[in-house]
């Protein structure tokens, strides 16, 4: 398989478009793709191997009768709390294959939040997000699926800090490396996922409309979470829709 090394997201995107003869063009800006005069929101976590594998476990009924999703994502203050909530709520709906029907949220300022939600298909979910890790700390996350038969997680049992593929040590420093894409080496994990998300939008026409609709939907759920915090009551979602 032909591979290449990149330090720029849009160069990597152009490489994939040329390699697979996709006629569309676009530019990745932040978490969106500028294409056809529009800013199309990208949902790159849906292209991450760990999440596609969890989704397959549910779809193929390796896990039978899923009852609970337990998600957590912790980062430094560099990231925005709403962005963390956005990703985790979208993962709840995408992995659970059902929209949120009601939720209850408790915030600690703009630094942390606990959300308890129920999907329309009856699956219960709990989401913990925080931007309180020390500066320069690696992000931490864990996604567990509990079913009547079987339990799955994107982390090895008892692992607290995500593992890397390669570790190097010298007298001056220690470094670690993890490539997540076999075709576009050199990018960070987050940038590689953004490139794949942009490529999916340009190569699958229905993706742009689907992700744009979901973007508006999840933003409304975040507003409902903030309303729940303000009045101290569960919110019956007005944002529910068929996925």
N, C-alpha and C positions, 0 to 999 in steps of 0.2 A: 504494500500500500504506500502510495506516495505521500510524504509528509513535508511540512515546512515549518519554519520557526518565525514567530512574529512578536513584535512589541507594540503593535497598534491594532485595536479592535477592527477598525474599518478596513484595514489592509487584509486582515484575516477573512472578513466577510466577503470582500471582493474576490479573494482566492477561491473560496467555496462556491460562489456564484459562477465564476468562470469554469471551475473544475466540473461542476454538475450541469453546466449550460442552462442556468436559470436566468431568464431575461430581465427580471426585475432589478431595480437598483434602489439603494437607500443608504442612509448614514445614521449610525448609532450615536445618539446624543443623550447622555445621562442614562435613564432607564427606559428611553423611548427610541423608536425608529422613525426618522424623518423619511417619508416616502410618499410620492404622489401628492405632495402639498399638504400632507397630514402628519401629525405626531401620533404614532401608534404605540400604545403602552406595551411593554414586553413583560412576560411572566417567565423569566429564565429558569426558576426552580422547577418548572414542569419538565424541563429537559435534563435535570440532574439524574444520574443513574440510580442513586439511592432512593429517590422518590418514584421513579418509573418502576423500579422493582417492587416497592411496597404496593403500588397501585395494581401491579400484576398479581401479587399474592391475593389481593381481594377479588379482582376480576376473575381469576382462575379458581376461586374458592379453595385455595390452599388454606386460607383462614376462613372458617365457617362462622357465619352469624356474628359479624363485628358489632361490638357493643360500645367500645370506648376508644377515643383518640386522645392521647396525652402528648402535647407538644410544648417545647420550651426553646427559646432562642435568647441568648444573652450576648451583648456586645458592649463596646466602649461608647462613650458619649459622642463619638464621631458620627455615628448613625442616628437616624431619626426614629423615634419610637413608633410613629404612625407607619413607617415603612416596614418595621418588623411585624406589627399587627397585620398589615396588609398581606404580607407573605403567608403568615401562619393561618389566617382565616381563609385565604384562597386554597391553601393546602388542605384544610379541613374539608372544604366543599369538594375539591377535586378528588382527593383520596376517598372521601366518604360517598362520593357520587350523589350528593344531595345538597340543596341549599340550606342555610341556617334558618330555622323557624323562630328561635328566641334566644336571647343571651342576657347575661348579667356580668357587669364589669366593675372592678375596683382598681383605681389608679393610685399610684404614689407620685403625685405631681406629674411631671412629664418624664419621669425616669423609669417607671416600671408599671406593669399592669397584670392582673390576673383576670381571665375571661372564662366563664363557664357558658357553654352554648349547647343547644340541641339541634340536630339536623332534622329535616322534615321526615326522613326515613327512620327516625328514632335513635340514631347514634348519638351518644353523649360525647362532648369534647371539652377538654380543658387546655387553655393556652396561657403560657407564662412568657412575658417579654420584658427585657430589661436593657438599659443602656448604662449600667452602673459598673461595668468591669473596669479595672485599672487601665490607664493609658498604655497602649502598645500590646495589650493582652489579646490573644487569639480569640475569635468568636467561639462561643460554645452553643451547641444545639443538640436536641434529642427529640426524636419522633417515634412514639410507641403506638402500636395498634393492638388492642386487646379484643379477642373474639371468644365465642363459646368454645371453639376448638382452635387453639393456637394463639401465640403472641409473637409479634414481629417488631423490630426496631432498626433504625438506621445506624445504631452504634452497638459495638460489641458490649456484652454484659459487663458492668462495673467500670467501663471506660468513661472517664470524666472529660479528658482533653482529646480532641480528634487526632488520629494518628496520621503521619505523613508516610509517603512511599519510600523516600530516601533521606537519610541523615548523614551529614558530613561534619567532622570535627577537626579543628586545627588548634594550634596553640593560642590563636587570637579569638576564635569564635566558633559557635556551632550553627549550622544552617540545615534547613530541611526543605524538601522539594516534593511536590505532588502534581503530576500532569494528569489532567482529567479528559483530554481529548487526543485521540490517536492521529489526528490530521493537522492540528494547529498548535504546535508546541510553542512555549515561550510566554503565553498569556497567563495571568493569574486565573484561579478557578472561577472567580466571579465574572471576569471578562470573557473567558471561554464560553461560559453559559449564556452570557448576553449575545455573543456572536451566533451561537446555535439558535437562540430564540429569534433573532433577527432573520436568520436564514430560513427558519420555519415560516415566518410571516411572509417572506418573499417567494417561497416555493410552494406554499399551500394557501390558496386564495382565501379560504374561509376563516383562516386563523385570525386575520386582522379584525374582522367584525366580531368574532367570538371573544377575543381578548379585550377589545374596546368595551364591549357590553359588560364583561366581568369586572373590568377596572372601575366602571361607574357603580356597579353593584357592591363591590367590596368597600369602596369609599363611603357609600351610604351605611353599610354595616358598621364602619368605624364611627360614624356620627351617632349611630344608635347606641354603640358602646359608651360613648361620652355622655349621652343623655341618661343612660342607665346609672352611670357614676353620679351624675348630678342629682337625680331624684331618688337614688337608692333602691330602685325597683327593676325587676327584669324587663327587658324590652321585647315585645312581640314584633318580629321583624316585618317591616313593610317592604323590605328589599328582596324578599324571597322570590325566586324564579326557577324555572326548570333549567337544568344544566345539560 
